[in-house]
Each structure stands twice: as C-alpha cells, then as structure tokens.
C-alpha cells in the first residue's frame, strides 16, 4: 500500500481538495485494498467461521 502527503495551505479555502485527495488515497485506498484481499480469501465479516 502507498500513500500521499499533499502540502496544504490552511488559509486557502481550496485546501479541501487536497485534504479530500489525501483521505481518498490514504484511508479509503487502504480500505479498498483490504476489501479486495478479503474477497479473494473468502472472508466475510458478517459471518463467523469456526
């Protein structure tokens, strides 16, 4: 997994675009990768396996 570190100027209202991209890549990207591997392994968080 990889991430980004985009510099933001918090005084500029346009910094939300950079924040959104950072969150999409670093947080949601990680969740997407975990979900993809969970699907490949047959892991289903809704059902308990013994």
mmCIF entry with sequence, helices, sheets and N, C-alpha, C, O atoms, coordinates in Angstrom:
data_MODEL
# 
_entry.id   MODEL 
# 
_entity.id                         1 
_entity.type                       polymer 
_entity.pdbx_number_of_molecules   1 
# 
_entity_poly.entity_id                      1 
_entity_poly.type                           'polypeptide(L)' 
_entity_poly.nstd_linkage                   no 
_entity_poly.nstd_monomer                   no 
_entity_poly.pdbx_seq_one_letter_code       
;(UNK)(UNK)(UNK)(UNK)(UNK)(UNK)(UNK)(UNK)(UNK)(UNK)(UNK)(UNK)(UNK)(UNK)(UNK)(UNK)
(UNK)(UNK)(UNK)(UNK)(UNK)(UNK)(UNK)(UNK)(UNK)(UNK)(UNK)(UNK)(UNK)(UNK)(UNK)(UNK)
(UNK)(UNK)(UNK)(UNK)(UNK)(UNK)(UNK)(UNK)(UNK)(UNK)(UNK)(UNK)(UNK)(UNK)(UNK)(UNK)
(UNK)(UNK)
;
_entity_poly.pdbx_seq_one_letter_code_can   XXXXXXXXXXXXXXXXXXXXXXXXXXXXXXXXXXXXXXXXXXXXXXXXXX 
_entity_poly.pdbx_strand_id                 A 
# 
loop_
_entity_poly_seq.entity_id 
_entity_poly_seq.num 
_entity_poly_seq.mon_id 
_entity_poly_seq.hetero 
1 1  UNK n 
1 2  UNK n 
1 3  UNK n 
1 4  UNK n 
1 5  UNK n 
1 6  UNK n 
1 7  UNK n 
1 8  UNK n 
1 9  UNK n 
1 10 UNK n 
1 11 UNK n 
1 12 UNK n 
1 13 UNK n 
1 14 UNK n 
1 15 UNK n 
1 16 UNK n 
1 17 UNK n 
1 18 UNK n 
1 19 UNK n 
1 20 UNK n 
1 21 UNK n 
1 22 UNK n 
1 23 UNK n 
1 24 UNK n 
1 25 UNK n 
1 26 UNK n 
1 27 UNK n 
1 28 UNK n 
1 29 UNK n 
1 30 UNK n 
1 31 UNK n 
1 32 UNK n 
1 33 UNK n 
1 34 UNK n 
1 35 UNK n 
1 36 UNK n 
1 37 UNK n 
1 38 UNK n 
1 39 UNK n 
1 40 UNK n 
1 41 UNK n 
1 42 UNK n 
1 43 UNK n 
1 44 UNK n 
1 45 UNK n 
1 46 UNK n 
1 47 UNK n 
1 48 UNK n 
1 49 UNK n 
1 50 UNK n 
# 
_struct_asym.id          A 
_struct_asym.entity_id   1 
# 
loop_
_struct_conf.conf_type_id 
_struct_conf.id 
_struct_conf.pdbx_PDB_helix_id 
_struct_conf.beg_label_comp_id 
_struct_conf.beg_label_asym_id 
_struct_conf.beg_label_seq_id 
_struct_conf.pdbx_beg_PDB_ins_code 
_struct_conf.end_label_comp_id 
_struct_conf.end_label_asym_id 
_struct_conf.end_label_seq_id 
_struct_conf.pdbx_end_PDB_ins_code 
_struct_conf.beg_auth_comp_id 
_struct_conf.beg_auth_asym_id 
_struct_conf.beg_auth_seq_id 
_struct_conf.end_auth_comp_id 
_struct_conf.end_auth_asym_id 
_struct_conf.end_auth_seq_id 
_struct_conf.pdbx_PDB_helix_class 
_struct_conf.details 
_struct_conf.pdbx_PDB_helix_length 
HELX_P HELX_P1 AA1 UNK A 15 ? UNK A 23 ? UNK A 15 UNK A 23 1 ? 9  
HELX_P HELX_P2 AA2 UNK A 24 ? UNK A 28 ? UNK A 24 UNK A 28 3 ? 5  
HELX_P HELX_P3 AA3 UNK A 29 ? UNK A 40 ? UNK A 29 UNK A 40 1 ? 12 
# 
_struct_conf_type.id          HELX_P 
_struct_conf_type.criteria    ? 
_struct_conf_type.reference   ? 
# 
loop_
_atom_site.group_PDB 
_atom_site.id 
_atom_site.type_symbol 
_atom_site.label_atom_id 
_atom_site.label_alt_id 
_atom_site.label_comp_id 
_atom_site.label_asym_id 
_atom_site.label_entity_id 
_atom_site.label_seq_id 
_atom_site.pdbx_PDB_ins_code 
_atom_site.Cartn_x 
_atom_site.Cartn_y 
_atom_site.Cartn_z 
_atom_site.occupancy 
_atom_site.B_iso_or_equiv 
_atom_site.pdbx_formal_charge 
_atom_site.auth_seq_id 
_atom_site.auth_comp_id 
_atom_site.auth_asym_id 
_atom_site.auth_atom_id 
_atom_site.pdbx_PDB_model_num 
ATOM 1   N N  . UNK A 1 1  ? 0.845   -1.168  0.000  1.00 0.00 ? 1  UNK A N  1 
ATOM 2   C CA . UNK A 1 1  ? 0.000   0.000   0.000  1.00 0.00 ? 1  UNK A CA 1 
ATOM 3   C C  . UNK A 1 1  ? 0.895   1.238   0.000  1.00 0.00 ? 1  UNK A C  1 
ATOM 4   O O  . UNK A 1 1  ? 2.027   1.218   0.483  1.00 0.00 ? 1  UNK A O  1 
ATOM 5   N N  . UNK A 1 2  ? 0.362   2.277   -0.541 1.00 0.00 ? 2  UNK A N  1 
ATOM 6   C CA . UNK A 1 2  ? 1.119   3.523   -0.582 1.00 0.00 ? 2  UNK A CA 1 
ATOM 7   C C  . UNK A 1 2  ? 0.218   4.677   -0.161 1.00 0.00 ? 2  UNK A C  1 
ATOM 8   O O  . UNK A 1 2  ? -0.993  4.519   -0.009 1.00 0.00 ? 2  UNK A O  1 
ATOM 9   N N  . UNK A 1 3  ? 0.821   5.810   0.019  1.00 0.00 ? 3  UNK A N  1 
ATOM 10  C CA . UNK A 1 3  ? 0.048   6.967   0.449  1.00 0.00 ? 3  UNK A CA 1 
ATOM 11  C C  . UNK A 1 3  ? 0.601   8.234   -0.169 1.00 0.00 ? 3  UNK A C  1 
ATOM 12  O O  . UNK A 1 3  ? 1.616   8.218   -0.865 1.00 0.00 ? 3  UNK A O  1 
ATOM 13  N N  . UNK A 1 4  ? -0.085  9.327   0.099  1.00 0.00 ? 4  UNK A N  1 
ATOM 14  C CA . UNK A 1 4  ? 0.344   10.629  -0.385 1.00 0.00 ? 4  UNK A CA 1 
ATOM 15  C C  . UNK A 1 4  ? 0.428   11.595  0.783  1.00 0.00 ? 4  UNK A C  1 
ATOM 16  O O  . UNK A 1 4  ? -0.216  11.409  1.815  1.00 0.00 ? 4  UNK A O  1 
ATOM 17  N N  . UNK A 1 5  ? 1.228   12.621  0.599  1.00 0.00 ? 5  UNK A N  1 
ATOM 18  C CA . UNK A 1 5  ? 1.311   13.694  1.582  1.00 0.00 ? 5  UNK A CA 1 
ATOM 19  C C  . UNK A 1 5  ? 1.312   15.003  0.798  1.00 0.00 ? 5  UNK A C  1 
ATOM 20  O O  . UNK A 1 5  ? 2.360   15.492  0.376  1.00 0.00 ? 5  UNK A O  1 
ATOM 21  N N  . UNK A 1 6  ? 0.137   15.549  0.616  1.00 0.00 ? 6  UNK A N  1 
ATOM 22  C CA . UNK A 1 6  ? -0.024  16.763  -0.173 1.00 0.00 ? 6  UNK A CA 1 
ATOM 23  C C  . UNK A 1 6  ? 0.037   17.961  0.776  1.00 0.00 ? 6  UNK A C  1 
ATOM 24  O O  . UNK A 1 6  ? -0.698  18.026  1.762  1.00 0.00 ? 6  UNK A O  1 
ATOM 25  N N  . UNK A 1 7  ? 0.909   18.891  0.468  1.00 0.00 ? 7  UNK A N  1 
ATOM 26  C CA . UNK A 1 7  ? 1.015   20.087  1.298  1.00 0.00 ? 7  UNK A CA 1 
ATOM 27  C C  . UNK A 1 7  ? -0.232  20.942  1.126  1.00 0.00 ? 7  UNK A C  1 
ATOM 28  O O  . UNK A 1 7  ? -0.718  21.133  0.012  1.00 0.00 ? 7  UNK A O  1 
ATOM 29  N N  . UNK A 1 8  ? -0.742  21.450  2.237  1.00 0.00 ? 8  UNK A N  1 
ATOM 30  C CA . UNK A 1 8  ? -1.956  22.261  2.201  1.00 0.00 ? 8  UNK A CA 1 
ATOM 31  C C  . UNK A 1 8  ? -1.686  23.614  2.853  1.00 0.00 ? 8  UNK A C  1 
ATOM 32  O O  . UNK A 1 8  ? -0.963  23.716  3.844  1.00 0.00 ? 8  UNK A O  1 
ATOM 33  N N  . UNK A 1 9  ? -2.278  24.633  2.278  1.00 0.00 ? 9  UNK A N  1 
ATOM 34  C CA . UNK A 1 9  ? -2.269  25.957  2.887  1.00 0.00 ? 9  UNK A CA 1 
ATOM 35  C C  . UNK A 1 9  ? -3.634  26.133  3.544  1.00 0.00 ? 9  UNK A C  1 
ATOM 36  O O  . UNK A 1 9  ? -4.622  26.406  2.862  1.00 0.00 ? 9  UNK A O  1 
ATOM 37  N N  . UNK A 1 10 ? -3.691  25.978  4.854  1.00 0.00 ? 10 UNK A N  1 
ATOM 38  C CA . UNK A 1 10 ? -4.961  26.004  5.565  1.00 0.00 ? 10 UNK A CA 1 
ATOM 39  C C  . UNK A 1 10 ? -5.638  27.372  5.520  1.00 0.00 ? 10 UNK A C  1 
ATOM 40  O O  . UNK A 1 10 ? -6.808  27.495  5.884  1.00 0.00 ? 10 UNK A O  1 
ATOM 41  N N  . UNK A 1 11 ? -4.921  28.390  5.080  1.00 0.00 ? 11 UNK A N  1 
ATOM 42  C CA . UNK A 1 11 ? -5.519  29.720  4.933  1.00 0.00 ? 11 UNK A CA 1 
ATOM 43  C C  . UNK A 1 11 ? -6.317  29.832  3.646  1.00 0.00 ? 11 UNK A C  1 
ATOM 44  O O  . UNK A 1 11 ? -7.122  30.750  3.486  1.00 0.00 ? 11 UNK A O  1 
ATOM 45  N N  . UNK A 1 12 ? -6.096  28.901  2.729  1.00 0.00 ? 12 UNK A N  1 
ATOM 46  C CA . UNK A 1 12 ? -6.762  28.915  1.432  1.00 0.00 ? 12 UNK A CA 1 
ATOM 47  C C  . UNK A 1 12 ? -7.951  27.948  1.465  1.00 0.00 ? 12 UNK A C  1 
ATOM 48  O O  . UNK A 1 12 ? -7.762  26.752  1.685  1.00 0.00 ? 12 UNK A O  1 
ATOM 49  N N  . UNK A 1 13 ? -9.161  28.446  1.251  1.00 0.00 ? 13 UNK A N  1 
ATOM 50  C CA . UNK A 1 13 ? -10.329 27.555  1.282  1.00 0.00 ? 13 UNK A CA 1 
ATOM 51  C C  . UNK A 1 13 ? -10.238 26.400  0.286  1.00 0.00 ? 13 UNK A C  1 
ATOM 52  O O  . UNK A 1 13 ? -10.925 25.393  0.454  1.00 0.00 ? 13 UNK A O  1 
ATOM 53  N N  . UNK A 1 14 ? -9.422  26.525  -0.723 1.00 0.00 ? 14 UNK A N  1 
ATOM 54  C CA . UNK A 1 14 ? -9.275  25.461  -1.715 1.00 0.00 ? 14 UNK A CA 1 
ATOM 55  C C  . UNK A 1 14 ? -8.494  24.261  -1.180 1.00 0.00 ? 14 UNK A C  1 
ATOM 56  O O  . UNK A 1 14 ? -8.351  23.260  -1.883 1.00 0.00 ? 14 UNK A O  1 
ATOM 57  N N  . UNK A 1 15 ? -7.992  24.344  0.039  1.00 0.00 ? 15 UNK A N  1 
ATOM 58  C CA . UNK A 1 15 ? -7.206  23.231  0.587  1.00 0.00 ? 15 UNK A CA 1 
ATOM 59  C C  . UNK A 1 15 ? -8.062  21.982  0.803  1.00 0.00 ? 15 UNK A C  1 
ATOM 60  O O  . UNK A 1 15 ? -7.522  20.892  0.992  1.00 0.00 ? 15 UNK A O  1 
ATOM 61  N N  . UNK A 1 16 ? -9.379  22.126  0.779  1.00 0.00 ? 16 UNK A N  1 
ATOM 62  C CA . UNK A 1 16 ? -10.248 20.960  0.959  1.00 0.00 ? 16 UNK A CA 1 
ATOM 63  C C  . UNK A 1 16 ? -10.057 19.936  -0.154 1.00 0.00 ? 16 UNK A C  1 
ATOM 64  O O  . UNK A 1 16 ? -10.205 18.738  0.087  1.00 0.00 ? 16 UNK A O  1 
ATOM 65  N N  . UNK A 1 17 ? -9.735  20.373  -1.350 1.00 0.00 ? 17 UNK A N  1 
ATOM 66  C CA . UNK A 1 17 ? -9.498  19.435  -2.451 1.00 0.00 ? 17 UNK A CA 1 
ATOM 67  C C  . UNK A 1 17 ? -8.281  18.560  -2.148 1.00 0.00 ? 17 UNK A C  1 
ATOM 68  O O  . UNK A 1 17 ? -8.305  17.354  -2.397 1.00 0.00 ? 17 UNK A O  1 
ATOM 69  N N  . UNK A 1 18 ? -7.233  19.155  -1.618 1.00 0.00 ? 18 UNK A N  1 
ATOM 70  C CA . UNK A 1 18 ? -6.041  18.388  -1.245 1.00 0.00 ? 18 UNK A CA 1 
ATOM 71  C C  . UNK A 1 18 ? -6.347  17.454  -0.090 1.00 0.00 ? 18 UNK A C  1 
ATOM 72  O O  . UNK A 1 18 ? -5.890  16.311  -0.078 1.00 0.00 ? 18 UNK A O  1 
ATOM 73  N N  . UNK A 1 19 ? -7.116  17.929  0.880  1.00 0.00 ? 19 UNK A N  1 
ATOM 74  C CA . UNK A 1 19 ? -7.490  17.079  2.014  1.00 0.00 ? 19 UNK A CA 1 
ATOM 75  C C  . UNK A 1 19 ? -8.326  15.896  1.541  1.00 0.00 ? 19 UNK A C  1 
ATOM 76  O O  . UNK A 1 19 ? -8.132  14.768  1.994  1.00 0.00 ? 19 UNK A O  1 
ATOM 77  N N  . UNK A 1 20 ? -9.247  16.158  0.634  1.00 0.00 ? 20 UNK A N  1 
ATOM 78  C CA . UNK A 1 20 ? -10.100 15.092  0.103  1.00 0.00 ? 20 UNK A CA 1 
ATOM 79  C C  . UNK A 1 20 ? -9.255  14.047  -0.630 1.00 0.00 ? 20 UNK A C  1 
ATOM 80  O O  . UNK A 1 20 ? -9.484  12.849  -0.469 1.00 0.00 ? 20 UNK A O  1 
ATOM 81  N N  . UNK A 1 21 ? -8.304  14.478  -1.415 1.00 0.00 ? 21 UNK A N  1 
ATOM 82  C CA . UNK A 1 21 ? -7.443  13.549  -2.153 1.00 0.00 ? 21 UNK A CA 1 
ATOM 83  C C  . UNK A 1 21 ? -6.584  12.729  -1.193 1.00 0.00 ? 21 UNK A C  1 
ATOM 84  O O  . UNK A 1 21 ? -6.391  11.531  -1.400 1.00 0.00 ? 21 UNK A O  1 
ATOM 85  N N  . UNK A 1 22 ? -6.074  13.365  -0.152 1.00 0.00 ? 22 UNK A N  1 
ATOM 86  C CA . UNK A 1 22 ? -5.268  12.660  0.841  1.00 0.00 ? 22 UNK A CA 1 
ATOM 87  C C  . UNK A 1 22 ? -6.088  11.579  1.535  1.00 0.00 ? 22 UNK A C  1 
ATOM 88  O O  . UNK A 1 22 ? -5.626  10.449  1.690  1.00 0.00 ? 22 UNK A O  1 
ATOM 89  N N  . UNK A 1 23 ? -7.292  11.923  1.950  1.00 0.00 ? 23 UNK A N  1 
ATOM 90  C CA . UNK A 1 23 ? -8.158  10.954  2.635  1.00 0.00 ? 23 UNK A CA 1 
ATOM 91  C C  . UNK A 1 23 ? -8.562  9.838   1.681  1.00 0.00 ? 23 UNK A C  1 
ATOM 92  O O  . UNK A 1 23 ? -8.577  8.668   2.065  1.00 0.00 ? 23 UNK A O  1 
ATOM 93  N N  . UNK A 1 24 ? -8.888  10.188  0.444  1.00 0.00 ? 24 UNK A N  1 
ATOM 94  C CA . UNK A 1 24 ? -9.290  9.172   -0.526 1.00 0.00 ? 24 UNK A CA 1 
ATOM 95  C C  . UNK A 1 24 ? -8.166  8.177   -0.780 1.00 0.00 ? 24 UNK A C  1 
ATOM 96  O O  . UNK A 1 24 ? -8.409  6.975   -0.894 1.00 0.00 ? 24 UNK A O  1 
ATOM 97  N N  . UNK A 1 25 ? -6.946  8.673   -0.869 1.00 0.00 ? 25 UNK A N  1 
ATOM 98  C CA . UNK A 1 25 ? -5.813  7.793   -1.137 1.00 0.00 ? 25 UNK A CA 1 
ATOM 99  C C  . UNK A 1 25 ? -5.374  7.025   0.107  1.00 0.00 ? 25 UNK A C  1 
ATOM 100 O O  . UNK A 1 25 ? -5.256  5.800   0.067  1.00 0.00 ? 25 UNK A O  1 
ATOM 101 N N  . UNK A 1 26 ? -5.133  7.729   1.203  1.00 0.00 ? 26 UNK A N  1 
ATOM 102 C CA . UNK A 1 26 ? -4.532  7.103   2.381  1.00 0.00 ? 26 UNK A CA 1 
ATOM 103 C C  . UNK A 1 26 ? -5.511  6.260   3.189  1.00 0.00 ? 26 UNK A C  1 
ATOM 104 O O  . UNK A 1 26 ? -5.137  5.197   3.683  1.00 0.00 ? 26 UNK A O  1 
ATOM 105 N N  . UNK A 1 27 ? -6.726  6.699   3.331  1.00 0.00 ? 27 UNK A N  1 
ATOM 106 C CA . UNK A 1 27 ? -7.700  5.961   4.141  1.00 0.00 ? 27 UNK A CA 1 
ATOM 107 C C  . UNK A 1 27 ? -8.559  5.045   3.279  1.00 0.00 ? 27 UNK A C  1 
ATOM 108 O O  . UNK A 1 27 ? -8.569  3.829   3.471  1.00 0.00 ? 27 UNK A O  1 
ATOM 109 N N  . UNK A 1 28 ? -9.272  5.629   2.338  1.00 0.00 ? 28 UNK A N  1 
ATOM 110 C CA . UNK A 1 28 ? -10.178 4.821   1.529  1.00 0.00 ? 28 UNK A CA 1 
ATOM 111 C C  . UNK A 1 28 ? -9.421  3.856   0.616  1.00 0.00 ? 28 UNK A C  1 
ATOM 112 O O  . UNK A 1 28 ? -9.903  2.756   0.347  1.00 0.00 ? 28 UNK A O  1 
ATOM 113 N N  . UNK A 1 29 ? -8.259  4.249   0.145  1.00 0.00 ? 29 UNK A N  1 
ATOM 114 C CA . UNK A 1 29 ? -7.438  3.343   -0.661 1.00 0.00 ? 29 UNK A CA 1 
ATOM 115 C C  . UNK A 1 29 ? -7.039  2.108   0.122  1.00 0.00 ? 29 UNK A C  1 
ATOM 116 O O  . UNK A 1 29 ? -7.067  0.997   -0.406 1.00 0.00 ? 29 UNK A O  1 
ATOM 117 N N  . UNK A 1 30 ? -6.668  2.296   1.374  1.00 0.00 ? 30 UNK A N  1 
ATOM 118 C CA . UNK A 1 30 ? -6.312  1.170   2.236  1.00 0.00 ? 30 UNK A CA 1 
ATOM 119 C C  . UNK A 1 30 ? -7.518  0.263   2.460  1.00 0.00 ? 30 UNK A C  1 
ATOM 120 O O  . UNK A 1 30 ? -7.392  -0.960  2.418  1.00 0.00 ? 30 UNK A O  1 
ATOM 121 N N  . UNK A 1 31 ? -8.668  0.849   2.693  1.00 0.00 ? 31 UNK A N  1 
ATOM 122 C CA . UNK A 1 31 ? -9.886  0.061   2.897  1.00 0.00 ? 31 UNK A CA 1 
ATOM 123 C C  . UNK A 1 31 ? -10.221 -0.728  1.632  1.00 0.00 ? 31 UNK A C  1 
ATOM 124 O O  . UNK A 1 31 ? -10.621 -1.890  1.715  1.00 0.00 ? 31 UNK A O  1 
ATOM 125 N N  . UNK A 1 32 ? -10.062 -0.111  0.476  1.00 0.00 ? 32 UNK A N  1 
ATOM 126 C CA . UNK A 1 32 ? -10.334 -0.813  -0.784 1.00 0.00 ? 32 UNK A CA 1 
ATOM 127 C C  . UNK A 1 32 ? -9.410  -2.005  -0.984 1.00 0.00 ? 32 UNK A C  1 
ATOM 128 O O  . UNK A 1 32 ? -9.856  -3.062  -1.431 1.00 0.00 ? 32 UNK A O  1 
ATOM 129 N N  . UNK A 1 33 ? -8.132  -1.851  -0.659 1.00 0.00 ? 33 UNK A N  1 
ATOM 130 C CA . UNK A 1 33 ? -7.180  -2.951  -0.798 1.00 0.00 ? 33 UNK A CA 1 
ATOM 131 C C  . UNK A 1 33 ? -7.538  -4.091  0.155  1.00 0.00 ? 33 UNK A C  1 
ATOM 132 O O  . UNK A 1 33 ? -7.533  -5.256  -0.245 1.00 0.00 ? 33 UNK A O  1 
ATOM 133 N N  . UNK A 1 34 ? -7.845  -3.768  1.398  1.00 0.00 ? 34 UNK A N  1 
ATOM 134 C CA . UNK A 1 34 ? -8.221  -4.793  2.373  1.00 0.00 ? 34 UNK A CA 1 
ATOM 135 C C  . UNK A 1 34 ? -9.482  -5.518  1.903  1.00 0.00 ? 34 UNK A C  1 
ATOM 136 O O  . UNK A 1 34 ? -9.552  -6.745  1.976  1.00 0.00 ? 34 UNK A O  1 
ATOM 137 N N  . UNK A 1 35 ? -10.469 -4.777  1.427  1.00 0.00 ? 35 UNK A N  1 
ATOM 138 C CA . UNK A 1 35 ? -11.692 -5.397  0.920  1.00 0.00 ? 35 UNK A CA 1 
ATOM 139 C C  . UNK A 1 35 ? -11.409 -6.328  -0.253 1.00 0.00 ? 35 UNK A C  1 
ATOM 140 O O  . UNK A 1 35 ? -11.976 -7.417  -0.335 1.00 0.00 ? 35 UNK A O  1 
ATOM 141 N N  . UNK A 1 36 ? -10.532 -5.900  -1.160 1.00 0.00 ? 36 UNK A N  1 
ATOM 142 C CA . UNK A 1 36 ? -10.212 -6.733  -2.323 1.00 0.00 ? 36 UNK A CA 1 
ATOM 143 C C  . UNK A 1 36 ? -9.570  -8.038  -1.896 1.00 0.00 ? 36 UNK A C  1 
ATOM 144 O O  . UNK A 1 36 ? -9.915  -9.097  -2.421 1.00 0.00 ? 36 UNK A O  1 
ATOM 145 N N  . UNK A 1 37 ? -8.642  -7.981  -0.951 1.00 0.00 ? 37 UNK A N  1 
ATOM 146 C CA . UNK A 1 37 ? -7.992  -9.206  -0.496 1.00 0.00 ? 37 UNK A CA 1 
ATOM 147 C C  . UNK A 1 37 ? -8.941  -10.068 0.338  1.00 0.00 ? 37 UNK A C  1 
ATOM 148 O O  . UNK A 1 37 ? -8.856  -11.295 0.295  1.00 0.00 ? 37 UNK A O  1 
ATOM 149 N N  . UNK A 1 38 ? -9.829  -9.450  1.083  1.00 0.00 ? 38 UNK A N  1 
ATOM 150 C CA . UNK A 1 38 ? -10.809 -10.208 1.862  1.00 0.00 ? 38 UNK A CA 1 
ATOM 151 C C  . UNK A 1 38 ? -11.732 -10.974 0.919  1.00 0.00 ? 38 UNK A C  1 
ATOM 152 O O  . UNK A 1 38 ? -12.087 -12.120 1.194  1.00 0.00 ? 38 UNK A O  1 
ATOM 153 N N  . UNK A 1 39 ? -12.121 -10.353 -0.184 1.00 0.00 ? 39 UNK A N  1 
ATOM 154 C CA . UNK A 1 39 ? -12.972 -11.024 -1.172 1.00 0.00 ? 39 UNK A CA 1 
ATOM 155 C C  . UNK A 1 39 ? -12.245 -12.216 -1.788 1.00 0.00 ? 39 UNK A C  1 
ATOM 156 O O  . UNK A 1 39 ? -12.858 -13.260 -2.009 1.00 0.00 ? 39 UNK A O  1 
ATOM 157 N N  . UNK A 1 40 ? -10.971 -12.080 -2.064 1.00 0.00 ? 40 UNK A N  1 
ATOM 158 C CA . UNK A 1 40 ? -10.204 -13.175 -2.660 1.00 0.00 ? 40 UNK A CA 1 
ATOM 159 C C  . UNK A 1 40 ? -10.058 -14.351 -1.708 1.00 0.00 ? 40 UNK A C  1 
ATOM 160 O O  . UNK A 1 40 ? -10.022 -15.505 -2.136 1.00 0.00 ? 40 UNK A O  1 
ATOM 161 N N  . UNK A 1 41 ? -9.973  -14.055 -0.421 1.00 0.00 ? 41 UNK A N  1 
ATOM 162 C CA . UNK A 1 41 ? -9.770  -15.115 0.563  1.00 0.00 ? 41 UNK A CA 1 
ATOM 163 C C  . UNK A 1 41 ? -11.056 -15.706 1.100  1.00 0.00 ? 41 UNK A C  1 
ATOM 164 O O  . UNK A 1 41 ? -11.018 -16.592 1.954  1.00 0.00 ? 41 UNK A O  1 
ATOM 165 N N  . UNK A 1 42 ? -12.191 -15.235 0.619  1.00 0.00 ? 42 UNK A N  1 
ATOM 166 C CA . UNK A 1 42 ? -13.460 -15.761 1.090  1.00 0.00 ? 42 UNK A CA 1 
ATOM 167 C C  . UNK A 1 42 ? -13.820 -15.290 2.487  1.00 0.00 ? 42 UNK A C  1 
ATOM 168 O O  . UNK A 1 42 ? -14.640 -15.914 3.161  1.00 0.00 ? 42 UNK A O  1 
ATOM 169 N N  . UNK A 1 43 ? -13.222 -14.204 2.926  1.00 0.00 ? 43 UNK A N  1 
ATOM 170 C CA . UNK A 1 43 ? -13.507 -13.684 4.259  1.00 0.00 ? 43 UNK A CA 1 
ATOM 171 C C  . UNK A 1 43 ? -14.774 -12.844 4.193  1.00 0.00 ? 43 UNK A C  1 
ATOM 172 O O  . UNK A 1 43 ? -14.910 -11.976 3.331  1.00 0.00 ? 43 UNK A O  1 
ATOM 173 N N  . UNK A 1 44 ? -15.681 -13.105 5.093  1.00 0.00 ? 44 UNK A N  1 
ATOM 174 C CA . UNK A 1 44 ? -16.931 -12.347 5.151  1.00 0.00 ? 44 UNK A CA 1 
ATOM 175 C C  . UNK A 1 44 ? -17.147 -11.918 6.581  1.00 0.00 ? 44 UNK A C  1 
ATOM 176 O O  . UNK A 1 44 ? -17.424 -12.749 7.445  1.00 0.00 ? 44 UNK A O  1 
ATOM 177 N N  . UNK A 1 45 ? -17.022 -10.625 6.845  1.00 0.00 ? 45 UNK A N  1 
ATOM 178 C CA . UNK A 1 45 ? -17.142 -10.115 8.194  1.00 0.00 ? 45 UNK A CA 1 
ATOM 179 C C  . UNK A 1 45 ? -18.517 -10.274 8.799  1.00 0.00 ? 45 UNK A C  1 
ATOM 180 O O  . UNK A 1 45 ? -18.682 -10.072 10.002 1.00 0.00 ? 45 UNK A O  1 
ATOM 181 N N  . UNK A 1 46 ? -19.519 -10.633 7.994  1.00 0.00 ? 46 UNK A N  1 
ATOM 182 C CA . UNK A 1 46 ? -20.874 -10.781 8.510  1.00 0.00 ? 46 UNK A CA 1 
ATOM 183 C C  . UNK A 1 46 ? -21.124 -12.163 9.105  1.00 0.00 ? 46 UNK A C  1 
ATOM 184 O O  . UNK A 1 46 ? -22.099 -12.361 9.830  1.00 0.00 ? 46 UNK A O  1 
ATOM 185 N N  . UNK A 1 47 ? -20.251 -13.115 8.803  1.00 0.00 ? 47 UNK A N  1 
ATOM 186 C CA . UNK A 1 47 ? -20.451 -14.485 9.277  1.00 0.00 ? 47 UNK A CA 1 
ATOM 187 C C  . UNK A 1 47 ? -19.229 -14.945 10.058 1.00 0.00 ? 47 UNK A C  1 
ATOM 188 O O  . UNK A 1 47 ? -18.091 -14.733 9.641  1.00 0.00 ? 47 UNK A O  1 
ATOM 189 N N  . UNK A 1 48 ? -19.478 -15.560 11.165 1.00 0.00 ? 48 UNK A N  1 
ATOM 190 C CA . UNK A 1 48 ? -18.388 -16.071 11.999 1.00 0.00 ? 48 UNK A CA 1 
ATOM 191 C C  . UNK A 1 48 ? -18.024 -17.472 11.524 1.00 0.00 ? 48 UNK A C  1 
ATOM 192 O O  . UNK A 1 48 ? -18.902 -18.307 11.304 1.00 0.00 ? 48 UNK A O  1 
ATOM 193 N N  . UNK A 1 49 ? -16.744 -17.726 11.369 1.00 0.00 ? 49 UNK A N  1 
ATOM 194 C CA . UNK A 1 49 ? -16.265 -19.045 10.979 1.00 0.00 ? 49 UNK A CA 1 
ATOM 195 C C  . UNK A 1 49 ? -15.533 -19.666 12.134 1.00 0.00 ? 49 UNK A C  1 
ATOM 196 O O  . UNK A 1 49 ? -14.769 -18.995 12.829 1.00 0.00 ? 49 UNK A O  1 
ATOM 197 N N  . UNK A 1 50 ? -15.757 -20.938 12.346 1.00 0.00 ? 50 UNK A N  1 
ATOM 198 C CA . UNK A 1 50 ? -15.034 -21.674 13.401 1.00 0.00 ? 50 UNK A CA 1 
ATOM 199 C C  . UNK A 1 50 ? -13.851 -22.406 12.834 1.00 0.00 ? 50 UNK A C  1 
ATOM 200 O O  . UNK A 1 50 ? -13.128 -23.076 13.572 1.00 0.00 ? 50 UNK A O  1 
# 
